[in-house]
Amino acid sequence: MRKVIEFLFNALAVKEFLIFTGTFFALTAFAMYTTNVYVKPGSCTGVIQLELAFTKPAFESFLALCGEKGIQAHRILIWVDYLFIISYTAFLGNLLGSLVKHLKRETAIRFFSLPVLAGMFDLIENLLLQSQLSNPDELNGFIIFAASLAASIKFLLL
């Protein structure tokens, strides 16, 4: 894992890439927003309530509020979120890496690793949420809790 972080640090901690990674981030954020607006039914609340459900009853309540169209909308949004994970990890890693590159290498790599780790927890969260949204009749309380825990860690790292 350390070698991967160091490789990414060497590749991304270059301020000249900020325009590219920033544009990619802005475009995927826009895609996420517009997909959310056009796909999600009005009765359905935002994705953060889904991510932080923590319990099976809270997750079931969210699904009941959203209905079948809302569940399908969130499955679509999770696929768009995979692109968003790549974009925010690249942009924040690029930005942070460029800002801390002058620090002692160990310290700089620790700061740089924060958005990379957040992206990894977001990936775990998405995979777990997808498994539950794909079969809402067989929800698993442990998987819901694990997805919410991964989301909480992601938010703390960001």
Secondary structure as the mmCIF struct_conf table of DSSP 4:
data_model
#
loop_
_struct_conf.conf_type_id
_struct_conf.id
_struct_conf.beg_label_comp_id
_struct_conf.beg_label_asym_id
_struct_conf.beg_label_seq_id
_struct_conf.end_label_comp_id
_struct_conf.end_label_asym_id
_struct_conf.end_label_seq_id
HELX_RH_AL_P HELX_RH_AL_P1 ARG A 2 LEU A 12
HELX_RH_3T_P HELX_RH_3T_P1 LYS A 15 PHE A 17
HELX_RH_AL_P HELX_RH_AL_P2 LEU A 18 VAL A 39
BEND BEND1 LYS A 40 LYS A 40
TURN_TY1_P TURN_TY1_P1 GLY A 42 SER A 43
BEND BEND2 CYS A 44 CYS A 44
HELX_RH_AL_P HELX_RH_AL_P3 VAL A 47 GLU A 51
TURN_TY1_P TURN_TY1_P2 LEU A 52 LEU A 52
BEND BEND3 THR A 55 THR A 55
HELX_RH_AL_P HELX_RH_AL_P4 LYS A 56 VAL A 100
TURN_TY1_P TURN_TY1_P3 LYS A 101 HIS A 102
BEND BEND4 LEU A 103 LEU A 103
HELX_RH_AL_P HELX_RH_AL_P5 ARG A 105 SER A 134
HELX_RH_3T_P HELX_RH_3T_P2 PRO A 136 GLU A 138
HELX_RH_AL_P HELX_RH_AL_P6 GLY A 141 LEU A 157
#
